[in-house]
Amino acid sequence: MQQHKTSSSPPHAPALQRVAEVNLAQSSLSDHIQALEEELGADLFLRSRQGVVPTPAGAVLKAYAEEILALNEEAKAAVSAAAGSAGQSITLGTLETIAAERLAPWLSLFRKKNPDVGLKLKVGGSGELLAQLQQGSIDIAFTFDRGHQDERFLTRRICSEPLVLIAGRDSQARPPASLAALSTAAFVATETGCVYRHLFDTAVAEAHVAAPSIVTEADSIATIIRLVASGTGYGLVPRLALGQAAIRGDVVELQWPGNPPAASLVMMWRRRRVQPPALTLLLQSASEELSPLRPADARLRHAG
């Protein structure tokens, strides 16, 4: 980890703080690392005046260490559950759009039926959610499917959510005459690496057209919708994200010139030797009650 000098703390203050967290002196920690490197026959860190970063071998060991720590916590939880001493609780992670438009009504119903189960909801980006799932800080993640396969996780498809082409109400935008016309349109999208950008890029690729110009990148779907409403460009977003913007008529839905694109809403959780009772209840409830959203009050004005 590269450390940056500041006027208020020594250059290695963060590193020293981490040493204190493991209750080891700096020299003792260095001895442990050196012994581990000798045992494994590989250097685990690159050391310089700028700080310490893991080598490729160190990065591989880090992944296994995280798995071991997660398994350790899983074992403790399983033993506590078997002994009847564990509190019934579950931590969910999700994208903001999914939390507000899809999960809130269902989680409210789940709590009424299972008052002894505590729920924690964490909102984050897709990459952040995957990291938290790997580390065991969340029990289940709700996101859009990227098509990635990971044997450490189980994935269940909840439903197919339509993606809609939108424009500002006052922008005088017209539906593209053809799929080819999309390549010359100006779009607002999230940055590369975000799951929403993945949905956008996939929809364009499946339409077999050249990638259109991204005139503005935004960090959230809500921001994209506001930018589209102001006339910045077109947007391609999950219909469930439109919410109040659709009700107010800030945006209009334009006909997609071809087969309308869609995204799979999925939930992911870690493979476990023993499934926590609370997670079992939640998964069963999701299968039975988390049905596709059909908002009766979200009536979009169709153009063209």
N, C-alpha and C positions, 0 to 999 in steps of 0.2 A: 504493500500500500504506500503510495507516494504521499509524503507529508509536505505541507506547505508552511512556510514561515509566516508568523503573524507577529504583530507588535505586542500582543497581550499574553503569549504563551510560548514556551520553548518549541523548537521545530519538531521534537519527538514526543510532545505531550500526549497526543492520541495513542501512540504506541505504548508509552509508559502506563497510560490509563488501562489499556487492555491487559498489560502484564499484571497490574494490580487486581484486575477482575478475576484472574485465575490463581491469585494468591501465591505468586512465585516472584522471586527476585529476578532482575534482568539477567544476571549471570547464570542463575539456575535454569531459567527458561532456555537460554542459549545452549547450555549443556544438554538439555533434553532434546532439543532440535538436532544438535550435532550427533547425539547418540542414535536418534531415529534415522538420520541420513546415512550413518554408517551401517545400520542394520538393513536398510533398504537398498543401499548401494547407489544412491542417487541424491543429487542436490535438490532441495525442496524450495529454496528461496534464492533470489538474486539480491545481493546487498550492495548498496551504493550510498553516496552522501545524500541523495534525494529520498531515500527510504528503502523499504523492503517490498519486493513483489514475488509472488509464487512463480516457480518454473513450471513448464508443462507437467513435469512429474508431480510437483506440489499441487497443481490444480486438480490432477486426477485423485490424489490422496484426499484433498479437501472434499470432493464429491462423496467419497466413501465414508469420510468422517461424519459428514452431515447425515448420511444414511444410518450410521451406527447410533448417532445421538437420537435421531428420530425413532429408531427401533427401540432404544432404551426407554424413551418416554412412552412408546406404545406398550411395551411390556409392563411398565408400572401401572398404566391405566387399565390394562387387561386384568392384572392381578387384583387391583382394587375393585374392579367390577365383579370379578368372581367371588371376592370376599364380602361383597355387599357394602363396601365402604366408599364407593365412588359416587361423587355427585353427578347427577344427570345433566350434562351440558354439551353443547355442540357449537363450534365456531365456523361460520360460513364466510367465504370471500366471494366477491362479485364485482362486476362492472357497475358503475353508477346508474346507467340507463336501465339495466336489468333489475337492479335493486329497487328502483322507484316504481317501475312500470309492471314488473312481473312478480317479484318476490314478496313485496309488502302485504298484499291481500292474503296470499297463501300462508306466510309465516304467522300472520295474525290468527288465521283459522287453526294452524298447527298448535299454537300456544293455548288456544281455548280447549283443544282436545287433549293436550299433553301439558297440563299446568306445572308438572314437576320437572320439566325439561327446561334448562336455561339456554338461551340463545344469545350469541354474539354475532354481529354482522360487521364485516370489514369491507370497505370499498377501496378498490385500487385498479391499476392498469393490468392488462393481461399478463405481461411479463412478471410483474410483482406478484400476482396471484399464483402463478406457477412456482415461483421461488418459495412462497409461503407454504404451498402444498408440499413441496419437496422437504422443507425444513420441519414440517409438522405443526406450524403455528396456526394453520387453519385445517379443518377436517374435510371440507368439501368446497369446491369452487364452481361457480356458475359463470359461463362465458360462451362466446361463439366459437365454433369448431374451426381450428386451423388445419385439420387433417393430419396433425402430428401424432405418431404412435409412440407411447412410452409404456413399457411393460410394468413400470412401478405403479401405474395408475389404472383404475377402471373408469370407463367413460360410458355415460348413458345419454342418448339423444332425447331431449324433451319434446321439441317441436321444430318445425321449419318456420322461420320468421321472414316475411317478405321484405325485400329492399325496395325502396321507392325513389324515383327521380323527382327532385323538388326544385322549385325556383321561387324567387320572391314574388309576392302578390302584385307589386307595382313595377316589376321589372320588364313587363311586356314580353317575357320569355315565351317561346313557342316550343312545342314538342319537337325533338330532332326528327327530321324527315326519314332518316334511316340510321342503322347502326353505324355506318361509316361517318355520318354527320357528327357523331359523338366525339370523334377524334379531334374535331376543330372547336369543340365547346370548352369554355373555361369552367373549372371545377374548384370547389373548396373541399379539402380532405384533411384527415389527420396525418401525422408524419409517418414515414416508413418505419415498420417495426410494430406499430399498433395493430391490434386485431381488426379495428374498423378499416384501416388502410388495406389490410389483407383482403377484407371483403370487397372493397372497391376494386383493387387490382385483379382479383379473381373474376369479378363480374365483367370487367373490361376484356380480360383475356379470353373468357368463354364466349364473348361476343365476336371474337376474332377481328378486333379493330385496333388501330394504333392507339397507344396510351394518350389520353387527352392532356391538356395543359393544367397543372395544379397551380392556380394563381395565388392561393393562400393556404397555408397549413395551420391547423388549429389543434389544440390539445384535448378537445372533447367534442362529442356529438352535439351537446347543447350549444356550444360556441359556433359550430358549423351551421346549425340551423339558424342562429341569429345572424350570421354573416350572409347566408343565402337570403334570408328575409330582407336584408338591407340592399340586396341587388349585387353582391360581390361576384356571384357565379352560380352554377348549378351545384347540387349536392346529391349524393346517393347514400341514403341512411336507412337503418331499420325502421319500419313503419311504427313500431312500438315506441320509438324515441320521440315522435312528433308531439304527442301530448297536447299541452296548452297552445302551442304554436298552430296546430291544426284547428283547434276549437276557435281561436281568435281569427283565423284566416290569414295569418302572417305569411304563410307559404301556400303554394299550390302544387298539387301532384300532377306531374306530366306523364303521359303514356310512354313507357319504355318501348323502343322500336324493336321488338323481338320477344323472346321468351323472358318474362319477368324474372330477375335474379332473386335468390333467397339465401338465407344463412341458417345453419343448424344451431339451435340453442342447446348446449350440453351441460351436464354436471359431471365433475371429475372428483374422485377420491382415491386415497392410497389403498393399495392392496394390504390387507392385514390378515394375520393368522387368526385373530379373534376380533370380530366386529363389535365395537362398543354398542350397547343396547340403544343409546340415544341416537346414534347414527343410523342404526337399523330402522328405528321408528321414522326418522326423517326421510330416508330413502323410500320407505313404503308409502309415506304420505305424498311424496313428490310423484310417485308413479300413479297414484290414485287421483290426486287433486290438482296437480300443477298442469292444467290444461292450457291449450293455446289461447292467447288473449284476443278477445273480440270486443273492443271498446265501442259501445253503441253511440257514444257522444263524440267520437273523433271523426267528424265528417269533413273530408277534404274537398275543396273545390277543384274539380278536374278541369284542366285546360286542354283545348284541342280535341 
